Amino acid sequence: MLAEELGHYWQTSKTSPDTWLDKAEVLVEGHGGTVLSRGYGKSEGREAYMLAFKLEGQAYKIVAGLGQQAKQGGGSGARSDVAVP
């Protein structure tokens, strides 16, 4: 399976990143995969979300940073503008 076949989960959205991570987990597990970890990190003013999973024996890690609009909004209040699954 190719990442492109998982659907349009990495587009800018006003939905909470946690909601998209939850949806991505359900999708991965629905295709027989296993979610290994998910996370959020912030360093030097930059923020990102991560989802690591295993599908058909292959390990994957997807990391998405905040979109430009979210960076301009600043802080965790801008989290809903991040481009995530």
DSSP file (Angstrom, degrees, kcal/mol; ACC not computed):
  #  RESIDUE AA STRUCTURE BP1 BP2  ACC     N-H-->O    O-->H-N    N-H-->O    O-->H-N    TCO  KAPPA ALPHA  PHI   PSI    X-CA   Y-CA   Z-CA
    1    1 A M              0   0    0      0, 0.0     2,-0.3     0, 0.0    54,-0.1   0.000 360.0 360.0 360.0 138.0    0.0    0.0    0.0
    2    2 A L    >   -     0   0    0      1,-0.1     3,-1.6     0, 0.0     4,-0.3  -0.688 360.0-118.6 -97.3 152.6    1.3    3.5   -0.9
    3    3 A A  G >  S+     0   0    0      1,-0.3     3,-1.8    -2,-0.3     4,-0.2   0.855 114.6  63.0 -56.8 -35.0    0.9    6.5    1.4
    4    4 A E  G >  S+     0   0    0      1,-0.3     3,-0.8     2,-0.2    -1,-0.3   0.761  95.2  60.8 -62.1 -24.0   -1.1    8.1   -1.4
    5    5 A E  G <  S+     0   0    0     -3,-1.6    -1,-0.3     1,-0.2    -2,-0.2   0.576  85.3  77.2 -80.5  -9.2   -3.7    5.4   -1.0
    6    6 A L  G <  S-     0   0    0     -3,-1.8    -1,-0.2    -4,-0.3     2,-0.2   0.606 103.7-116.0 -76.9 -10.7   -4.5    6.3    2.6
    7    7 A G    <   -     0   0    0     -3,-0.8     2,-1.4    -4,-0.2    -1,-0.3  -0.524  47.1 -43.3 105.6-174.9   -6.6    9.3    1.5
    8    8 A H  S    S+     0   0    0      1,-0.2     3,-0.4    -2,-0.2    -1,-0.1  -0.498  78.9 134.4 -92.9  65.9   -6.3   13.0    1.8
    9    9 A Y        +     0   0    0     -2,-1.4    -1,-0.2     1,-0.2    15,-0.1   0.504  59.5  63.9 -93.6  -4.9   -5.2   13.1    5.5
   10   10 A W  S    S+     0   0    0     -3,-0.3     2,-0.3    75,-0.2    -1,-0.2  -0.307  75.7 111.1-117.5  49.8   -2.4   15.6    5.2
   11   11 A Q  E    S-A   84   0A   0     73,-0.6    73,-0.7    -3,-0.4     2,-0.0  -0.850  78.4 -86.8-116.8 156.6   -4.2   18.7    4.1
   12   12 A T  E     +A   83   0A   0     -2,-0.3     2,-0.3    71,-0.2    71,-0.2  -0.356  57.4 169.2 -61.9 139.0   -4.8   21.9    6.0
   13   13 A S        -     0   0    0     69,-0.7    71,-0.0    67,-0.2    -1,-0.0  -0.975  46.4-135.7-149.4 157.7   -7.9   21.7    8.1
   14   14 A K  S    S+     0   0    0     -2,-0.3     2,-0.2    67,-0.1    67,-0.1   0.425  77.8 105.0 -93.9  -0.7   -9.6   23.6   10.9
   15   15 A T  S    S-     0   0    0      1,-0.1    -2,-0.2    67,-0.1    67,-0.1  -0.537  87.5 -91.2 -77.8 145.8  -10.2   20.3   12.7
   16   16 A S    >>  -     0   0    0     -2,-0.2     4,-1.6     1,-0.1     3,-0.6  -0.253  28.1-127.1 -55.9 138.9   -8.1   19.6   15.8
   17   17 A P  H 3> S+     0   0    0      0, 0.0     4,-2.6     0, 0.0     5,-0.2   0.859 110.6  59.0 -56.7 -35.9   -4.9   17.7   15.0
   18   18 A D  H 3> S+     0   0    0      1,-0.2     4,-2.3     2,-0.2     5,-0.1   0.879 102.6  52.8 -62.0 -36.6   -5.8   15.1   17.7
   19   19 A T  H <> S+     0   0    0     -3,-0.6     4,-2.2     2,-0.2    -1,-0.2   0.920 111.0  46.2 -63.3 -43.9   -9.0   14.4   15.7
   20   20 A W  H  X S+     0   0    0     -4,-1.6     4,-2.5     2,-0.2    -2,-0.2   0.868 110.9  52.1 -69.5 -35.7   -7.0   13.7   12.5
   21   21 A L  H  X S+     0   0    0     -4,-2.6     4,-2.4     2,-0.2    -1,-0.2   0.916 109.5  50.4 -64.1 -41.2   -4.5   11.6   14.4
   22   22 A D  H  X S+     0   0    0     -4,-2.3     4,-2.1     2,-0.2    -2,-0.2   0.924 111.7  47.8 -60.0 -44.5   -7.4    9.5   15.8
   23   23 A K  H  X S+     0   0    0     -4,-2.2     4,-2.2     1,-0.2    -2,-0.2   0.897 111.0  50.8 -64.2 -40.4   -8.9    9.1   12.3
   24   24 A A  H  X S+     0   0    0     -4,-2.5     4,-2.8     2,-0.2    -1,-0.2   0.897 108.5  52.4 -64.7 -39.8   -5.5    8.1   10.9
   25   25 A E  H  X S+     0   0    0     -4,-2.4     4,-2.7     2,-0.2     5,-0.2   0.929 109.7  48.3 -60.8 -45.5   -5.1    5.5   13.6
   26   26 A V  H  X S+     0   0    0     -4,-2.1     4,-2.2     1,-0.2    -1,-0.2   0.901 112.6  49.6 -61.1 -41.0   -8.5    4.0   12.8
   27   27 A L  H  X S+     0   0    0     -4,-2.2     4,-1.0     2,-0.2    -2,-0.2   0.931 111.9  46.7 -64.5 -47.1   -7.6    4.0    9.1
   28   28 A V  H ><>S+     0   0    0     -4,-2.8     5,-2.6     1,-0.2     3,-0.8   0.940 115.6  45.4 -60.5 -48.1   -4.2    2.3    9.7
   29   29 A E  H ><5S+     0   0    0     -4,-2.7     3,-1.6     1,-0.2    -1,-0.2   0.844 107.1  59.5 -65.8 -33.2   -5.7   -0.3   12.0
   30   30 A G  H 3<5S+     0   0    0     -4,-2.2    -1,-0.2     1,-0.3    -2,-0.2   0.736 104.1  51.4 -66.3 -22.9   -8.6   -0.9    9.6
   31   31 A H  T <<5S-     0   0    0     -4,-1.0    -1,-0.3    -3,-0.8    -2,-0.2   0.183 129.3 -97.1 -97.6  15.3   -6.0   -1.9    7.0
   32   32 A G  T < 5S+     0   0    0     -3,-1.6    -3,-0.2     1,-0.2    24,-0.2   0.579  82.7 132.8  84.0   9.8   -4.5   -4.4    9.4
   33   33 A G      < -     0   0    0     -5,-2.6     2,-0.4    -6,-0.2    -1,-0.2  -0.311  50.6-128.9 -88.1 175.0   -1.7   -2.1   10.5
   34   34 A T  E     -B   54   0B   0     20,-2.7    20,-2.9    -2,-0.1     2,-0.6  -0.993  12.2-134.1-127.3 128.4   -0.4   -1.3   14.0
   35   35 A V  E     -B   53   0B   0     -2,-0.4    18,-0.3    18,-0.2     3,-0.1  -0.723  20.9-176.4 -80.8 123.5    0.1    2.2   15.4
   36   36 A L  E     -     0   0B   0     16,-2.2     2,-0.3    -2,-0.6    17,-0.2   0.859  59.1 -28.7 -89.6 -41.1    3.4    2.3   17.1
   37   37 A S  E     -B   52   0B   0     15,-1.8    15,-3.4     2,-0.0    -1,-0.3  -0.980  46.2-157.1-168.0 162.0    3.4    5.8   18.5
   38   38 A R  E     +B   51   0B   0     -2,-0.3     2,-0.3    13,-0.2    13,-0.2  -0.979  23.8 167.4-143.0 152.3    2.0    9.3   18.1
   39   39 A G  E     -B   50   0B   0     11,-2.4    11,-2.5    -2,-0.3     2,-0.4  -0.982  29.6-139.9-161.4 170.4    3.4   12.6   19.4
   40   40 A Y  E     -B   49   0B   0     -2,-0.3     2,-0.3     9,-0.2     9,-0.2  -0.994  24.5-179.2-135.6 137.9    3.6   16.3   19.6
   41   41 A G  E     -B   48   0B   0      7,-2.4     7,-2.1    -2,-0.4     2,-0.4  -0.987  12.8-167.5-142.1 153.2    6.7   18.4   20.0
   42   42 A K  E     +B   47   0B   0     -2,-0.3     2,-0.3     5,-0.2     5,-0.2  -0.992  15.3 161.7-140.9 130.5    7.8   22.0   20.2
   43   43 A S  E >   -B   46   0B   0      3,-2.4     3,-2.2    -2,-0.4    -2,-0.0  -0.958  67.9 -10.9-151.9 129.3   11.3   23.4   19.9
   44   44 A E  T 3  S-     0   0    0     -2,-0.3     3,-0.1     1,-0.3    -1,-0.0   0.853 129.0 -50.3  51.6  41.4   12.5   26.9   19.2
   45   45 A G  T 3  S+     0   0    0      1,-0.3     2,-0.4    29,-0.0    -1,-0.3   0.417 114.7 114.2  81.9  -1.9    9.0   28.2   18.3
   46   46 A R  E <   -B   43   0B   0     -3,-2.2    -3,-2.4    19,-0.0     2,-0.3  -0.827  45.9-165.1-104.4 143.5    8.3   25.3   15.9
   47   47 A E  E     +B   42   0B   0     -2,-0.4    19,-1.5    -5,-0.2     2,-0.3  -0.942  10.3 170.8-127.2 148.2    5.6   22.7   16.5
   48   48 A A  E     -BC  41  65B   0     -7,-2.1    -7,-2.4    -2,-0.3     2,-0.3  -0.992  21.8-141.9-153.2 157.2    5.0   19.4   14.8
   49   49 A Y  E     -BC  40  64B   0     15,-2.7    15,-2.7    -2,-0.3     2,-0.4  -0.897  19.0-162.2-118.4 151.3    2.8   16.2   15.2
   50   50 A M  E     -BC  39  63B   0    -11,-2.5   -11,-2.4    -2,-0.3     2,-0.4  -0.987  12.8-173.7-138.6 143.4    4.0   12.7   14.5
   51   51 A L  E     -BC  38  62B   0     11,-2.3    11,-2.9    -2,-0.4     2,-0.4  -0.977   7.9-171.5-135.5 122.9    2.4    9.3   13.8
   52   52 A A  E     +BC  37  61B   0    -15,-3.4   -16,-2.2    -2,-0.4   -15,-1.8  -0.948  17.8 156.2-114.7 135.2    4.4    6.1   13.5
   53   53 A F  E     -BC  35  60B   0      7,-2.3     7,-3.3    -2,-0.4     2,-0.4  -0.962  35.7-128.4-151.9 165.9    2.9    2.9   12.4
   54   54 A K  E     +BC  34  59B   0    -20,-2.9   -20,-2.7    -2,-0.3     2,-0.4  -0.984  25.2 177.0-122.6 131.2    3.6   -0.5   10.8
   55   55 A L  E >   - C   0  58B   0      3,-2.8     3,-2.0    -2,-0.4   -22,-0.1  -0.988  69.6 -12.6-139.4 124.5    1.6   -1.7    7.8
   56   56 A E  T 3  S-     0   0    0     -2,-0.4    -1,-0.1     1,-0.3     3,-0.1   0.869 129.0 -53.4  52.1  41.5    2.3   -4.9    5.9
   57   57 A G  T 3  S+     0   0    0      1,-0.2     2,-0.4     0, 0.0    -1,-0.3   0.376 116.1 112.6  81.0  -4.8    5.6   -5.4    7.7
   58   58 A Q  E <   -C   55   0B   0     -3,-2.0    -3,-2.8     2,-0.0     2,-0.3  -0.870  60.8-137.1-105.8 132.6    6.9   -1.9    6.7
   59   59 A A  E     -C   54   0B   0     -2,-0.4     2,-0.3    -5,-0.2    -5,-0.2  -0.685  22.8-174.3 -88.7 140.8    7.4    0.8    9.3
   60   60 A Y  E     -C   53   0B   0     -7,-3.3    -7,-2.3    -2,-0.3     2,-0.4  -0.957  12.7-168.9-131.9 149.5    6.3    4.4    8.6
   61   61 A K  E     -C   52   0B   0     -2,-0.3     2,-0.5    -9,-0.2    -9,-0.2  -0.969   5.7-168.2-139.3 124.8    6.7    7.7   10.4
   62   62 A I  E     -C   51   0B   0    -11,-2.9   -11,-2.3    -2,-0.4     2,-0.4  -0.957   4.0-174.3-115.4 126.6    4.8   10.8    9.3
   63   63 A V  E     -C   50   0B   0     -2,-0.5     2,-0.4   -13,-0.2   -13,-0.2  -0.982   1.2-174.1-122.0 129.6    5.7   14.2   10.7
   64   64 A A  E     -C   49   0B   0    -15,-2.7   -15,-2.7    -2,-0.4     2,-0.1  -0.987   8.0-154.9-127.5 128.1    3.7   17.3   10.0
   65   65 A G  E     -C   48   0B   0     -2,-0.4    18,-0.9   -17,-0.2   -17,-0.2  -0.440  37.5 -77.6 -91.1 169.8    4.6   20.9   11.1
   66   66 A L        -     0   0    0    -19,-1.5    16,-0.2    16,-0.2    -1,-0.1  -0.364  48.4-116.0 -66.3 145.2    2.3   23.8   11.6
   67   67 A G     >  -     0   0    0     14,-0.4     4,-1.9     1,-0.1     3,-0.2  -0.290  32.0 -99.9 -74.1 167.5    1.0   25.6    8.5
   68   68 A Q  H  > S+     0   0    0      1,-0.2     4,-1.9     2,-0.2     5,-0.2   0.877 121.7  53.2 -59.8 -41.9    1.9   29.2    7.9
   69   69 A Q  H  > S+     0   0    0      1,-0.2     4,-1.6     2,-0.2    -1,-0.2   0.895 108.5  50.7 -61.9 -39.0   -1.4   30.6    9.2
   70   70 A A  H  > S+     0   0    0     11,-0.3     4,-1.7    -3,-0.2    -1,-0.2   0.894 107.4  53.2 -66.6 -39.6   -0.9   28.7   12.4
   71   71 A K  H  < S+     0   0    0     -4,-1.9    -1,-0.2     1,-0.2    -2,-0.2   0.886 108.2  50.6 -62.8 -38.6    2.6   30.1   12.9
   72   72 A Q  H  < S+     0   0    0     -4,-1.9    -1,-0.2     1,-0.2    -2,-0.2   0.840 108.8  51.8 -68.2 -32.5    1.3   33.6   12.5
   73   73 A G  H  < S-     0   0    0     -4,-1.6    -1,-0.2    -5,-0.2    -2,-0.2   0.803 104.5-151.5 -73.2 -29.3   -1.4   32.9   15.1
   74   74 A G     <  +     0   0    0     -4,-1.7     4,-0.4    -5,-0.1     3,-0.3   0.428  40.7  23.0  75.7 147.2    1.2   31.7   17.5
   75   75 A G  S >  S-     0   0    0      1,-0.2     3,-1.6     2,-0.2    -1,-0.1   0.146 109.0 -43.8  62.7-172.2    1.1   29.2   20.3
   76   76 A S  G >  S+     0   0    0      1,-0.3     3,-1.6     2,-0.2     4,-0.2   0.669 123.6  76.0 -70.6 -16.6   -1.2   26.3   21.0
   77   77 A G  G 3  S+     0   0    0     -3,-0.3     3,-0.4     1,-0.3    -1,-0.3   0.728  94.2  54.1 -64.4 -19.3   -4.3   28.4   20.0
   78   78 A A  G X  S+     0   0    0     -3,-1.6     3,-2.3    -4,-0.4    -1,-0.3   0.382  75.0 105.4 -93.3   3.3   -3.2   28.0   16.4
   79   79 A R  G X   +     0   0    0     -3,-1.6     3,-1.6     1,-0.3    -1,-0.2   0.785  68.0  66.7 -57.2 -29.5   -3.1   24.2   16.6
   80   80 A S  G 3  S+     0   0    0     -3,-0.4    -1,-0.3     1,-0.3   -67,-0.2   0.624  95.3  59.0 -70.5  -9.7   -6.3   23.8   14.7
   81   81 A D  G <  S+     0   0    0     -3,-2.3   -14,-0.4   -67,-0.1   -11,-0.3   0.344  78.7 118.6 -98.3   6.6   -4.6   25.2   11.6
   82   82 A V  S <  S-     0   0    0     -3,-1.6     2,-1.0    -4,-0.2   -69,-0.7  -0.422  70.1-120.6 -74.4 147.6   -1.9   22.5   11.4
   83   83 A A  E     +A   12   0A   0    -18,-0.9   -71,-0.2   -71,-0.2    -1,-0.1  -0.774  59.7 135.6 -88.7 101.9   -1.7   20.3    8.4
   84   84 A V  E      A   11   0A   0     -2,-1.0   -73,-0.6   -73,-0.7   -66,-0.0  -0.848 360.0 360.0-139.6 172.6   -2.1   16.8    9.8
   85   85 A P              0   0    0      0, 0.0   -75,-0.2     0, 0.0   -61,-0.1   0.499 360.0 360.0 -67.9 360.0   -4.0   13.6    9.2
